[in-house]
Amino acid sequence: MNNYIDVQLKPDAEMRENVLLNKTFTKLHKALHDAKQTTIGISFPNYKVKLGDTIRLHGNKPTLETLQQSNWLGGLVGYCDMSEILPVPESIKGYRTVSRKQPTMTLKKLEKRIKHQKASGVLKTEDDIKVYQRQYKEKMYASSLDNPYLELQSTSSGQLYRVFIKMGEIQEKSLTGEFNYFGLSKTATIPWF
């Protein structure tokens, strides 16, 4: 993780910042997946409450060069300024993980639970199902995540899904490991600056 590239978003009236961030990240995810790339990590250096207008790609120089040469931004190149490959500054704030946080309760899980409980005879009538749905949804919304998220579009199904982002605590030492095809990891750290 000696190098990085900043991808600065340039939203306009036709393409709002959050829409551009989602589209750019979808393209990055596809590029990392297609290349089976697990050594590039990402961060959001302008993160406050929202993820901000910059995606920072962390990795070694040859890996980042290969990604740059793939023209992964495609048609979004006019909406983004991509920096050269730069060395990580000597003075950094520390290291942190940037990972995915997944909700424990979802509508998909609700459907599965209803199906299972109908089959086992726990839910017998439509009224039972409605009461169970209402109670589950109340719990689900009460415990919903307040993390910032990306809303991505699946290339296989076309459906939208959310990737909630969790910023780990800043720590003194870096930890090596693999990143997933979103550039996220629960264990591997990226330099934070």
Secondary structure as UniProt FT lines:
FT   STRAND          3..9
FT   HELIX           17..34
FT   TURN            35..36
FT   STRAND          41..43
FT   TURN            45..46
FT   STRAND          54..59
FT   HELIX           61..69
FT   TURN            70..73
FT   HELIX           74..79
FT   STRAND          80..82
FT   STRAND          86..87
FT   STRAND          94..96
FT   STRAND          98..101
FT   HELIX           107..119
FT   TURN            120..121
FT   HELIX           126..142
FT   STRAND          149..153
FT   TURN            155..157
FT   STRAND          160..167
FT   TURN            181..182
FT   STRAND          190..192
//
